[in-house]
Amino acid sequence: VRVVVKNGASLEGGDICDADLIFGSGGGGNDAALISYGAGKAGSGGVPALWASANPVLGTTIQLELSQAMAGGQGWFIYGTADDYRPFDGAHILVNYSRNFAFQADQNGTASLSGRVPNNQALLGLSVYWQAWIKNDPAASGQGWACSNGLEMRLGF
């Protein structure tokens, strides 16, 4: 690989070998990000919305935040390391999930889950995926499940 770098003063750098390349250094692939994807399914509070309190920066604590769920509704945050698109009850399961975390929404239809992003540089650029499912919502079509959008959390700086 031949790499030529030129800065704003038109100064050029030289060749480096493949072993010296660090992709994403200083921005790009190592930037922490939250990426909403897919569509949820409406229930009593509208379409539940899933987001987080901050970008998933290594070594920080963040909070997963659900809004517009059924007041007092019970459900699960589902979590996995890959996205998915499986039909279920008129919506789609957007996470190839391996774990779930139970919640009960408050009177405003909000719920949250706090956690710490490990301070481990081996996790740079890793994405984890989340979605919320609320059961027994009388305003949800089908079997009574409402769900949120999917949320990809790309771990980084």
DSSP file with accessible surface (Angstrom, degrees, kcal/mol):
  #  RESIDUE AA STRUCTURE BP1 BP2  ACC     N-H-->O    O-->H-N    N-H-->O    O-->H-N    TCO  KAPPA ALPHA  PHI   PSI    X-CA   Y-CA   Z-CA
    1    1 A V              0   0  113      0, 0.0     2,-0.6     0, 0.0    15,-0.4   0.000 360.0 360.0 360.0 131.7    0.0    0.0    0.0
    2    2 A R        -     0   0  170     13,-0.1     2,-0.5     2,-0.0    13,-0.1  -0.942 360.0-172.5-107.8 123.3    1.3    3.4   -0.9
    3    3 A V        -     0   0   38     -2,-0.6     2,-0.5    13,-0.1    14,-0.0  -0.971   6.5-177.0-118.9 125.3    0.0    6.2    1.3
    4    4 A V        -     0   0   71     -2,-0.5     2,-0.4    11,-0.1    10,-0.1  -0.991   7.0-169.5-121.3 125.9    0.7    9.8    0.6
    5    5 A V        -     0   0   88     -2,-0.5     8,-2.4     8,-0.2     2,-0.4  -0.944   3.9-172.2-118.4 135.9   -0.6   12.4    3.0
    6    6 A K  B     -A   12   0A 127     -2,-0.4     6,-0.2     6,-0.2     2,-0.1  -0.995   8.5-155.9-127.8 130.7   -0.6   16.1    2.4
    7    7 A N    >   -     0   0   85      4,-2.0     3,-2.1    -2,-0.4     6,-0.0  -0.323  42.5 -83.5 -94.6-175.5   -1.6   18.7    5.1
    8    8 A G  T 3  S+     0   0   88      1,-0.3    -1,-0.1     2,-0.1    -2,-0.0   0.720 128.9  56.2 -62.3 -22.4   -2.9   22.2    4.7
    9    9 A A  T 3  S-     0   0   74      2,-0.1    -1,-0.3     0, 0.0     3,-0.1   0.255 118.7-111.1 -92.7  14.1    0.6   23.6    4.2
   10   10 A S    <   +     0   0   85     -3,-2.1     2,-0.4     1,-0.2    -2,-0.1   0.723  67.6 149.9  62.8  24.0    1.1   21.2    1.3
   11   11 A L        -     0   0  115      1,-0.0    -4,-2.0    -4,-0.0     2,-0.3  -0.727  34.3-146.6 -85.1 136.3    3.7   19.1    3.2
   12   12 A E  B     -A    6   0A 123     -2,-0.4    -6,-0.2    -6,-0.2     2,-0.2  -0.803   5.5-147.8-108.3 147.9    3.7   15.5    2.2
   13   13 A G        -     0   0   40     -8,-2.4    -8,-0.2    -2,-0.3     2,-0.1  -0.469  22.2-121.7 -97.9 177.3    4.3   12.3    4.3
   14   14 A G        -     0   0   52      1,-0.2    -1,-0.1    -2,-0.2    -9,-0.1  -0.269  38.3 -56.0-109.2-165.7    5.9    9.1    2.9
   15   15 A D        -     0   0   96     -2,-0.1     2,-0.3   -13,-0.1    -1,-0.2  -0.390  44.8-173.7 -73.0 150.4    5.1    5.5    2.6
   16   16 A I        -     0   0   67    -15,-0.4   -13,-0.1    -2,-0.1     2,-0.1  -0.951  24.6-112.4-136.5 159.6    4.1    3.3    5.5
   17   17 A C    >   -     0   0   68     -2,-0.3     3,-1.7     1,-0.1     4,-0.5  -0.479  32.5-104.2 -89.2 165.0    3.5   -0.5    5.6
   18   18 A D  G >  S+     0   0  101      1,-0.3     3,-1.4     2,-0.2    -1,-0.1   0.845 117.7  63.6 -55.1 -36.6    0.2   -2.2    6.2
   19   19 A A  G 3  S+     0   0   91      1,-0.3    -1,-0.3     3,-0.0     0, 0.0   0.757 100.3  53.8 -63.8 -21.1    1.2   -3.0    9.8
   20   20 A D  G <  S+     0   0   99     -3,-1.7     2,-0.3     2,-0.0    -1,-0.3   0.566  81.8 108.6 -90.6  -9.2    1.3    0.7   10.6
   21   21 A L    <   -     0   0   48     -3,-1.4     2,-0.5    -4,-0.5    -3,-0.0  -0.515  45.7-172.2 -73.2 130.5   -2.1    1.6    9.4
   22   22 A I    >   -     0   0  129     -2,-0.3     3,-1.1     3,-0.1     2,-0.3  -0.926  15.0-150.2-121.8 100.9   -4.6    2.4   12.1
   23   23 A F  T 3  S+     0   0  170     -2,-0.5     3,-0.1     1,-0.2     5,-0.0  -0.537  76.8  15.0 -74.2 136.6   -8.0    2.8   10.6
   24   24 A G  T >  S+     0   0   22      1,-0.3     3,-1.6    -2,-0.3     6,-0.6   0.399  82.1 152.4  86.1  -3.3  -10.4    5.1   12.4
   25   25 A S  T <  S+     0   0   84     -3,-1.1    -1,-0.3     1,-0.3     4,-0.1  -0.390  70.5  12.6 -63.0 130.2   -7.7    6.9   14.5
   26   26 A G  T 3  S-     0   0   87     -3,-0.1    -1,-0.3    -2,-0.1     2,-0.2   0.673 135.6 -28.0  79.7  17.8   -8.8   10.4   15.3
   27   27 A G  S <  S+     0   0   26     -3,-1.6     2,-0.7     0, 0.0     3,-0.3  -0.649  99.7  68.0 130.5 171.1  -12.4   10.0   14.2
   28   28 A G  S >  S+     0   0   48      1,-0.2     3,-1.8    -2,-0.2    -2,-0.1  -0.733 107.1  23.5  88.3-114.8  -14.6    8.1   11.8
   29   29 A G  T 3  S+     0   0   42     -2,-0.7    -1,-0.2     1,-0.3    -4,-0.1   0.658 124.7  51.9 -66.1 -17.2  -14.8    4.4   12.7
   30   30 A N  T 3  S+     0   0   30     -6,-0.6   127,-3.0    -3,-0.3     2,-0.4   0.359  81.1 114.2-101.0   5.5  -14.0    4.9   16.4
   31   31 A D  S <  S-     0   0   76     -3,-1.8     2,-0.1   125,-0.2   123,-0.0  -0.630  70.5-122.1 -78.2 129.1  -16.5    7.6   17.0
   32   32 A A        +     0   0    9    125,-1.9     2,-0.3    -2,-0.4   123,-0.2  -0.420  42.3 174.8 -65.3 143.2  -19.3    6.6   19.5
   33   33 A A  E     -B  154   0B  20    121,-2.0   121,-2.8    23,-0.2     2,-0.5  -0.998  33.8-143.5-153.3 152.8  -22.7    6.9   17.9
   34   34 A L  E     -B  153   0B  22     -2,-0.3     2,-0.5   119,-0.2   119,-0.2  -0.983  23.1-174.6-114.2 127.7  -26.4    6.2   18.4
   35   35 A I  E     -B  152   0B  54    117,-2.7   117,-3.1    -2,-0.5     2,-0.3  -0.952  12.4-152.2-131.1 111.3  -28.3    5.1   15.2
   36   36 A S  E     +B  151   0B  65     -2,-0.5     2,-0.3   115,-0.2   115,-0.2  -0.600  24.9 172.1 -77.9 140.3  -32.0    4.7   15.2
   37   37 A Y  E     +B  150   0B  42    113,-2.2   113,-3.1    -2,-0.3    57,-0.1  -0.988  33.4  13.3-147.8 157.4  -33.3    2.2   12.7
   38   38 A G  S    S-     0   0   49     -2,-0.3     2,-0.4   111,-0.2   111,-0.1   0.011  79.6 -79.5  70.2 179.6  -36.5    0.4   11.7
   39   39 A A        -     0   0   75    110,-0.1    53,-0.4   109,-0.1     2,-0.1  -0.918  32.0-140.3-122.2 146.8  -40.0    1.3   12.8
   40   40 A G        -     0   0   21     -2,-0.4     2,-0.4     8,-0.1   108,-0.2  -0.251  22.1-112.2 -89.8-174.8  -41.9    0.5   15.9
   41   41 A K  B     -C  147   0B  15    106,-2.0   106,-1.6    -2,-0.1    50,-0.1  -0.990  33.8-112.3-126.6 129.5  -45.6   -0.5   16.4
   42   42 A A        +     0   0   48     -2,-0.4    99,-0.4     5,-0.2     5,-0.3  -0.195  39.8 161.5 -65.5 148.7  -48.1    1.8   18.0
   43   43 A G  B >   -H   46   0C  10      3,-2.3     3,-1.7    25,-0.3    -1,-0.1  -0.555  61.5 -48.5-138.4-152.1  -49.8    1.2   21.3
   44   44 A S  T 3  S+     0   0   64      1,-0.3    25,-0.1    -2,-0.2     3,-0.1   0.790 136.7  41.3 -61.5 -32.5  -51.6    3.3   23.9
   45   45 A G  T 3  S-     0   0   38      1,-0.5    -1,-0.3    23,-0.4     2,-0.3   0.261 120.2-102.9 -98.3  11.1  -48.9    6.1   24.0
   46   46 A G  B <  S-H   43   0C  30     -3,-1.7    -3,-2.3     2,-0.0    -1,-0.5  -0.697  78.3 -15.6  97.9-156.0  -48.3    6.1   20.2
   47   47 A V  S    S-     0   0   64     -2,-0.3    -5,-0.2    -5,-0.3   101,-0.1  -0.738  79.4-119.4 -85.1 117.1  -45.2    4.5   18.7
   48   48 A P        -     0   0    3      0, 0.0   101,-0.6     0, 0.0     2,-0.5  -0.293  27.2-147.0 -56.5 140.1  -42.7    3.8   21.6
   49   49 A A  E     -I   67   0D  33     18,-2.5    18,-2.3    99,-0.2     2,-0.4  -0.950   9.0-161.2-117.5 129.8  -39.4    5.7   21.0
   50   50 A L  E     +I   66   0D   3     -2,-0.5     2,-0.2    16,-0.2    16,-0.2  -0.933  26.3 138.3-113.2 132.0  -36.1    4.3   22.1
   51   51 A W  E     -I   65   0D 116     14,-2.4    14,-3.3    -2,-0.4     2,-0.3  -0.829  39.6-116.9-150.8-174.8  -33.0    6.5   22.5
   52   52 A A  E     -I   64   0D   3     12,-0.3    12,-0.2    -2,-0.2     3,-0.1  -0.945  20.9-119.3-134.5 159.7  -30.1    6.9   25.0
   53   53 A S  S    S-     0   0   59     10,-2.4     2,-0.3    -2,-0.3    11,-0.1   0.709  91.8  -7.4 -71.0 -22.8  -28.9    9.7   27.2
   54   54 A A  S    S-     0   0   47      9,-0.2    -1,-0.1   -21,-0.0   -21,-0.1  -0.980  88.2 -72.5-162.8 165.3  -25.5   10.0   25.5
   55   55 A N        -     0   0   77     -2,-0.3     2,-2.2     1,-0.1   -21,-0.1  -0.396  57.7-103.6 -63.0 147.2  -23.3    8.4   22.9
   56   56 A P        +     0   0    0      0, 0.0   100,-1.7     0, 0.0     2,-0.3  -0.447  51.7 176.6 -79.3  76.0  -21.8    5.1   24.1
   57   57 A V  B >   -k  156   0E  46     -2,-2.2     3,-1.9    98,-0.2    60,-0.3  -0.634  39.9 -97.8 -81.8 133.9  -18.3    6.3   24.9
   58   58 A L  T 3  S+     0   0   12     98,-2.7    61,-0.3    -2,-0.3    -1,-0.1  -0.221 107.7  18.2 -51.9 134.0  -15.9    3.8   26.4
   59   59 A G  T 3  S+     0   0   14     58,-1.6    -1,-0.3     1,-0.3     2,-0.2   0.510 102.8 110.0  83.7   6.3  -15.7    4.1   30.2
   60   60 A T    <   -     0   0   50     -3,-1.9    57,-3.5    58,-0.2     2,-0.5  -0.693  65.4-122.9-111.7 164.9  -18.9    6.1   30.6
   61   61 A T  E     + J   0 116D  88     55,-0.3     2,-0.3    -2,-0.2    55,-0.2  -0.903  33.8 177.0-103.7 132.9  -22.3    5.4   32.1
   62   62 A I  E     - J   0 115D  14     53,-2.7    53,-2.4    -2,-0.5     2,-0.5  -0.868  21.3-133.6-130.7 167.4  -25.3    5.9   29.8
   63   63 A Q  E     - J   0 114D  64     -2,-0.3   -10,-2.4    51,-0.2     2,-0.4  -0.986  10.4-138.6-127.4 126.9  -29.0    5.3   30.1
   64   64 A L  E     -IJ  52 113D   5     49,-3.4    49,-1.7    -2,-0.5     2,-0.5  -0.683  29.1-157.9 -76.8 132.8  -31.3    3.6   27.6
   65   65 A E  E     -IJ  51 112D  77    -14,-3.3   -14,-2.4    -2,-0.4     2,-0.4  -0.969  14.1-171.6-127.2 125.6  -34.5    5.7   27.5
   66   66 A L  E     +IJ  50 111D   4     45,-3.0    45,-1.7    -2,-0.5     2,-0.3  -0.937  11.1 173.7-112.7 134.6  -38.0    4.6   26.4
   67   67 A S  E     +I   49   0D  44    -18,-2.3   -18,-2.5    -2,-0.4    43,-0.2  -0.886  55.0  37.5-132.3 166.2  -40.8    7.0   25.9
   68   68 A Q  S    S+     0   0   96     40,-0.5   -23,-0.4    -2,-0.3   -25,-0.3   0.711  78.0 138.8  66.1  23.6  -44.4    6.8   24.6
   69   69 A A        -     0   0    5     40,-2.4    -1,-0.2     1,-0.1     2,-0.2  -0.462  68.3 -75.4 -85.1 168.9  -45.0    3.4   26.0
   70   70 A M    >   -     0   0   35     -2,-0.1     3,-2.8     1,-0.1    35,-0.2  -0.451  59.1-100.4 -63.6 130.7  -48.3    2.4   27.7
   71   71 A A  T 3  S+     0   0   62      1,-0.3    36,-0.2    36,-0.2    35,-0.1  -0.346 108.6   3.5 -55.0 126.1  -48.5    4.0   31.1
   72   72 A G  T 3  S+     0   0   31     34,-1.7    -1,-0.3     1,-0.2    35,-0.1   0.497  98.8 156.2  73.9   4.6  -47.6    1.3   33.7
   73   73 A G    <   -     0   0    1     -3,-2.8    32,-3.4    33,-0.3     2,-0.4  -0.257  34.9-139.4 -66.6 147.4  -46.9   -1.1   30.8
   74   74 A Q  E     +D  104   0B  94     61,-0.5    61,-2.4    30,-0.2     2,-0.3  -0.842  39.8 123.2-106.5 146.2  -44.6   -4.1   31.3
   75   75 A G  E     -DE 103 134B   2     28,-2.2    28,-2.4    -2,-0.4     2,-0.4  -0.914  46.1 -90.2-171.7-161.9  -42.1   -5.2   28.7
   76   76 A W  E     -DE 102 133B  76     57,-2.3    57,-2.5    -2,-0.3     2,-0.6  -0.994  11.9-140.3-138.1 139.1  -38.6   -6.0   27.9
   77   77 A F  E     -DE 101 132B   1     24,-2.8    24,-2.4    -2,-0.4     2,-0.4  -0.891  32.1-153.3 -86.3 123.6  -35.5   -4.2   26.5
   78   78 A I  E     -DE 100 131B  10     53,-3.4    53,-1.5    -2,-0.6     2,-0.3  -0.833  12.3-168.2-104.1 147.2  -34.0   -6.8   24.1
   79   79 A Y  E     +DE  99 130B  59     20,-2.5    19,-2.9    -2,-0.4    20,-1.8  -0.974  15.6 146.1-138.0 141.1  -30.3   -6.8   23.4
   80   80 A G  E     - E   0 129B   0     49,-1.8    49,-3.1    -2,-0.3    17,-0.2  -0.975  50.4-114.0-162.2 175.6  -27.9   -8.4   20.9
   81   81 A T  S    S+     0   0   89     15,-0.5     2,-0.3    -2,-0.3    46,-0.2   0.245  97.3  46.8-102.9  13.1  -24.7   -7.9   18.9
   82   82 A A  S    S-     0   0   36     14,-0.4    14,-2.5    47,-0.1    47,-0.1  -0.992  78.5-122.0-147.8 150.6  -26.5   -8.1   15.5
   83   83 A D  E     -L   95   0F  90     -2,-0.3    12,-0.3    12,-0.2     2,-0.3  -0.323  30.0-174.3 -82.5 174.3  -29.6   -6.5   14.0
   84   84 A D  E     -     0   0F  50     10,-1.5    12,-0.1    -2,-0.1     8,-0.0  -0.923  25.0-149.4-155.9 177.0  -32.5   -8.6   12.6
   85   85 A Y  E     +     0   0F 150     -2,-0.3     9,-0.2    10,-0.1    -2,-0.0  -0.377  34.3 154.6-157.8  64.8  -35.8   -8.2   10.8
   86   86 A R  E     -L   93   0F  95      7,-2.0     7,-3.5     9,-0.1     9,-0.1  -0.867  42.6-120.6-101.8 128.6  -38.2  -11.0   11.8
   87   87 A P  E     +L   92   0F 104      0, 0.0     2,-0.3     0, 0.0     5,-0.3  -0.390  38.9 164.8 -66.7 140.7  -41.9  -10.4   11.5
   88   88 A F  E >   -L   91   0F  70      3,-2.2     3,-2.0    -2,-0.1    -2,-0.0  -0.855  63.2 -22.1-157.7 121.7  -43.9  -10.7   14.8
   89   89 A D  T 3  S-     0   0   25      1,-0.3    56,-0.2    -2,-0.3    55,-0.1   0.831 126.4 -45.8  50.3  43.0  -47.5   -9.5   15.5
   90   90 A G  T 3  S+     0   0   77      1,-0.3    -1,-0.3    52,-0.1     2,-0.2   0.571 130.7  68.8  81.9   7.7  -47.6   -6.9   12.7
   91   91 A A  E <  S-L   88   0F   9     -3,-2.0    -3,-2.2   -50,-0.1     2,-0.4  -0.591  81.5-101.9-134.0-163.5  -44.2   -5.5   13.5
   92   92 A H  E     -L   87   0F  54    -53,-0.4     2,-0.7    -5,-0.3    -8,-0.0  -0.999  14.8-130.9-134.6 135.3  -40.5   -6.6   13.3
   93   93 A I  E     -L   86   0F  20     -7,-3.5    -7,-2.0    -2,-0.4    57,-0.0  -0.768  26.8-171.4 -77.3 116.1  -38.1   -7.9   15.8
   94   94 A L  E     +     0   0F   3     -2,-0.7   -10,-1.5    -9,-0.2     2,-0.4   0.342  58.1  66.1 -97.5   4.3  -35.1   -5.7   14.9
   95   95 A V  E    S-L   83   0F   0    -12,-0.3     2,-1.8    -9,-0.1   -12,-0.2  -0.992  70.2-140.0-130.4 132.5  -32.5   -7.3   17.2
   96   96 A N        -     0   0   90    -14,-2.5   -15,-0.5    -2,-0.4   -14,-0.4  -0.687  50.2-158.4 -82.3  83.3  -31.0  -10.8   17.0
   97   97 A Y        +     0   0   99     -2,-1.8   -17,-0.3   -17,-0.2     3,-0.1  -0.370  41.3 171.6 -85.1 148.4  -31.2  -10.8   20.7
   98   98 A S  S    S+     0   0   87    -19,-2.9     2,-0.3     1,-0.3   -18,-0.2   0.455  73.9  29.2-120.6 -14.9  -29.3  -12.8   23.3
   99   99 A R  E     -D   79   0B 143    -20,-1.8   -20,-2.5     2,-0.0     2,-0.3  -0.972  59.9-162.6-142.9 157.6  -30.5  -11.1   26.5
  100  100 A N  E     -D   78   0B  82     -2,-0.3     2,-0.4   -22,-0.2   -22,-0.2  -0.984   6.5-154.1-141.6 154.4  -33.6   -9.2   27.7
  101  101 A F  E     -D   77   0B  51    -24,-2.4   -24,-2.8    -2,-0.3     2,-0.1  -0.986  20.2-132.6-131.1 117.3  -34.2   -6.9   30.6
  102  102 A A  E     +D   76   0B  78     -2,-0.4     2,-0.3   -26,-0.2   -26,-0.2  -0.348  29.9 173.7 -69.7 148.4  -37.7   -6.5   32.1
  103  103 A F  E     -D   75   0B  21    -28,-2.4   -28,-2.2    -2,-0.1     2,-0.4  -0.970  26.4-146.2-145.6 162.8  -39.1   -3.0   32.8
  104  104 A Q  E     -D   74   0B 126     -2,-0.3   -30,-0.2   -30,-0.2   -31,-0.1  -0.986  26.8-130.6-129.8 123.1  -42.3   -1.4   33.9
  105  105 A A        -     0   0    4    -32,-3.4     6,-0.2    -2,-0.4   -33,-0.1  -0.345  22.9-122.6 -68.3 151.0  -43.1    2.0   32.4
  106  106 A D    >   -     0   0   68      4,-2.7     3,-2.1   -35,-0.1   -34,-1.7  -0.130  42.1 -79.1 -81.4-172.9  -44.1    4.8   34.8
  107  107 A Q  T 3  S+     0   0  163      1,-0.3   -36,-0.2   -36,-0.2    -1,-0.1   0.686 132.3  54.2 -65.2 -17.0  -47.3    6.8   34.6
  108  108 A N  T 3  S-     0   0  119      2,-0.2   -40,-0.5   -38,-0.1    -1,-0.3   0.367 119.5-107.9 -95.1   1.1  -45.9    8.9   31.8
  109  109 A G  S <  S+     0   0    1     -3,-2.1   -40,-2.4     1,-0.3     2,-0.3   0.759  77.2 129.1  79.1  26.1  -45.0    5.8   29.7
  110  110 A T        +     0   0   53    -43,-0.2    -4,-2.7   -42,-0.2     2,-0.3  -0.847  27.9 170.2-114.9 150.7  -41.3    6.1   30.2
  111  111 A A  E     -J   66   0D  12    -45,-1.7   -45,-3.0    -2,-0.3     2,-0.3  -0.969   8.5-168.7-149.2 158.3  -38.8    3.5   31.3
  112  112 A S  E     -J   65   0D  61     -2,-0.3     2,-0.3   -47,-0.2   -47,-0.2  -0.968  14.6-157.5-149.0 163.7  -35.0    3.4   31.4
  113  113 A L  E     -J   64   0D  52    -49,-1.7   -49,-3.4    -2,-0.3     2,-0.3  -0.959  16.4-153.6-144.6 122.3  -32.0    1.1   32.0
  114  114 A S  E     +J   63   0D  72     -2,-0.3     2,-0.3   -51,-0.3   -51,-0.2  -0.742  22.6 156.8 -99.1 148.2  -28.6    2.4   33.1
  115  115 A G  E     -J   62   0D  38    -53,-2.4   -53,-2.7    -2,-0.3     2,-0.4  -0.986  37.1-112.6-162.2 162.6  -25.3    0.7   32.4
  116  116 A R  E     -J   61   0D 158     -2,-0.3   -55,-0.3   -55,-0.2   -58,-0.1  -0.854  22.7-134.7-103.3 133.8  -21.6    1.3   32.1
  117  117 A V        -     0   0    9    -57,-3.5   -58,-1.6    -2,-0.4   -57,-0.1  -0.773  37.1-112.8 -82.4 120.3  -19.8    1.1   28.8
  118  118 A P        -     0   0   69      0, 0.0     2,-1.5     0, 0.0   -59,-0.3  -0.229  15.0-127.4 -56.4 144.5  -16.6   -0.9   29.5
  119  119 A N        +     0   0  123    -61,-0.3     2,-0.4   -60,-0.2     3,-0.0  -0.585  65.6 129.2 -91.1  72.1  -13.4    1.0   29.2
  120  120 A N    >   -     0   0   81     -2,-1.5     3,-2.4     1,-0.1     4,-0.2  -0.947  50.4-156.0-134.3 109.2  -11.9   -1.6   26.8
  121  121 A Q  G >  S+     0   0  128     -2,-0.4     3,-1.6     1,-0.3    -1,-0.1   0.703  90.3  74.3 -63.5 -17.0  -10.3   -0.4   23.6
  122  122 A A  G 3  S+     0   0   88      1,-0.3    -1,-0.3    -3,-0.0    -3,-0.0   0.721  91.6  59.3 -65.2 -16.8  -10.9   -3.9   22.1
  123  123 A L  G X  S+     0   0   42     -3,-2.4     3,-2.4    -5,-0.1    -1,-0.3   0.479  74.2 131.1 -90.1  -3.5  -14.6   -2.9   21.9
  124  124 A L  T <  S+     0   0   39     -3,-1.6    32,-0.2     1,-0.3     3,-0.1  -0.249  79.8   8.6 -53.1 129.0  -13.9    0.2   19.7
  125  125 A G  T 3  S+     0   0   32     30,-2.8    -1,-0.3     1,-0.3     2,-0.2   0.334  92.8 138.5  83.3  -8.3  -16.3    0.2   16.7
  126  126 A L    <   -     0   0   71     -3,-2.4    29,-3.0    29,-0.1     2,-0.4  -0.487  41.6-148.0 -69.5 137.0  -18.4   -2.7   18.1
  127  127 A S  E     - F   0 154B  18     27,-0.2     2,-0.3   -46,-0.2    27,-0.2  -0.886  12.6-170.5-107.1 139.4  -22.1   -2.2   17.7
  128  128 A V  E     - F   0 153B  11     25,-2.2    25,-3.3    -2,-0.4     2,-0.4  -0.922  14.8-141.5-122.0 152.9  -24.8   -3.5   20.0
  129  129 A Y  E     -EF  80 152B  30    -49,-3.1   -49,-1.8    -2,-0.3     2,-0.3  -0.923  16.3-175.6-124.8 142.0  -28.5   -3.4   19.2
  130  130 A W  E     +EF  79 151B  26     21,-2.1    21,-2.4    -2,-0.4     2,-0.3  -0.951   8.1 168.6-133.9 152.7  -31.6   -2.7   21.4
  131  131 A Q  E     -E   78   0B   0    -53,-1.5   -53,-3.4    -2,-0.3     2,-0.4  -0.964  23.7-135.1-155.8 153.2  -35.3   -2.6   21.0
  132  132 A A  E     -E   77   0B   0     17,-0.5    16,-2.4    -2,-0.3     2,-0.4  -0.934  14.4-168.0-113.9 138.7  -38.2   -2.4   23.5
  133  133 A W  E     -EG  76 147B  13    -57,-2.5   -57,-2.3    -2,-0.4     2,-0.5  -0.992   3.7-161.8-125.1 132.4  -41.3   -4.6   23.5
  134  134 A I  E     -EG  75 146B   0     12,-3.0    12,-2.4    -2,-0.4     3,-0.4  -0.962  13.7-147.8-116.5 127.7  -44.4   -3.8   25.6
  135  135 A K        +     0   0   58    -61,-2.4   -61,-0.5    -2,-0.5    10,-0.2  -0.539  66.9  16.0 -96.3 159.5  -47.0   -6.6   26.2
  136  136 A N  S    S+     0   0  116      7,-0.3    -1,-0.2     1,-0.2     9,-0.2   0.799  70.1 163.6  55.2  39.4  -50.8   -6.5   26.7
  137  137 A D    >   -     0   0    2      7,-3.0     3,-1.6    -3,-0.4    -1,-0.2  -0.795  30.1-153.2 -88.2 115.1  -51.3   -3.0   25.3
  138  138 A P  T 3  S+     0   0  114      0, 0.0    -1,-0.1     0, 0.0     7,-0.1   0.738  93.4  53.1 -64.5 -20.0  -55.0   -2.7   24.5
  139  139 A A  T 3  S+     0   0   63      5,-0.1     2,-0.3     2,-0.1     6,-0.1   0.556  88.8  95.9 -90.2  -8.2  -54.4   -0.1   21.8
  140  140 A A  S <  S-     0   0   10     -3,-1.6   -97,-0.1     4,-0.2     4,-0.1  -0.641  76.3-124.0 -83.3 138.5  -51.8   -2.3   19.9
  141  141 A S  S >> S+     0   0   78    -99,-0.4     3,-1.3    -2,-0.3     4,-0.6  -0.145  74.5  16.8 -71.7 173.2  -53.2   -4.3   17.0
  142  142 A G  T 34 S-     0   0   68      1,-0.2   -52,-0.1     2,-0.1    -2,-0.0  -0.437 135.0  -6.8  69.2-130.1  -52.8   -8.1   16.7
  143  143 A Q  T 34 S-     0   0  139     -2,-0.2    -7,-0.3     2,-0.1    -1,-0.2   0.272 107.6 -93.4 -86.9   8.5  -51.9   -9.9   19.9
  144  144 A G  T <4 S+     0   0    9     -3,-1.3    -7,-3.0     1,-0.3     2,-0.5   0.674  77.0 141.1  91.6  20.4  -51.4   -6.6   21.9
  145  145 A W     <  -     0   0   56     -4,-0.6     2,-0.3    -9,-0.2    -1,-0.3  -0.819  26.9-173.1 -97.3 130.6  -47.7   -6.1   21.5
  146  146 A A  E     - G   0 134B   0    -12,-2.4   -12,-3.0    -2,-0.5     2,-0.3  -0.860  11.7-174.7-109.7 152.8  -46.3   -2.6   20.9
  147  147 A C  E     -CG  41 133B   0   -106,-1.6  -106,-2.0    -2,-0.3   -14,-0.2  -0.982  17.2-125.9-148.0 161.5  -42.6   -2.0   20.1
  148  148 A S        -     0   0    0    -16,-2.4   -99,-0.2    -2,-0.3  -109,-0.1  -0.379  38.1 -86.1 -92.4 176.2  -40.0    0.7   19.6
  149  149 A N        -     0   0   16   -101,-0.6   -17,-0.5    -2,-0.1     2,-0.2  -0.193  53.8 -97.8 -63.0 168.6  -37.6    1.4   16.8
  150  150 A G  E     -B   37   0B   0   -113,-3.1  -113,-2.2   -19,-0.1     2,-0.4  -0.640  33.5-152.5 -87.8 154.5  -34.3   -0.3   16.9
  151  151 A L  E     -BF  36 130B   0    -21,-2.4   -21,-2.1    -2,-0.2     2,-0.5  -0.960   3.2-159.8-133.3 116.2  -31.3    1.4   18.4
  152  152 A E  E     -BF  35 129B  34   -117,-3.1  -117,-2.7    -2,-0.4     2,-0.6  -0.834   5.7-161.8 -91.2 129.9  -27.7    0.7   17.3
  153  153 A M  E     -BF  34 128B  10    -25,-3.3   -25,-2.2    -2,-0.5     2,-0.7  -0.960   2.0-161.7-112.3 111.8  -25.1    1.8   19.8
  154  154 A R  E     -BF  33 127B  70   -121,-2.8  -121,-2.0    -2,-0.6   -27,-0.2  -0.857  18.3-136.9 -94.8 116.6  -21.6    2.0   18.2
  155  155 A L        +     0   0   13    -29,-3.0   -30,-2.8    -2,-0.7     2,-0.3  -0.477  49.8 103.5 -76.0 140.1  -19.0    1.9   21.0
  156  156 A G  B      k   57   0E   0   -100,-1.7   -98,-2.7   -32,-0.2  -125,-0.2  -0.914 360.0 360.0-178.1-155.1  -16.1    4.4   20.7
  157  157 A F              0   0  111   -127,-3.0  -125,-1.9    -2,-0.3  -100,-0.0  -0.651 360.0 360.0 -99.4 360.0  -14.6    7.6   21.9
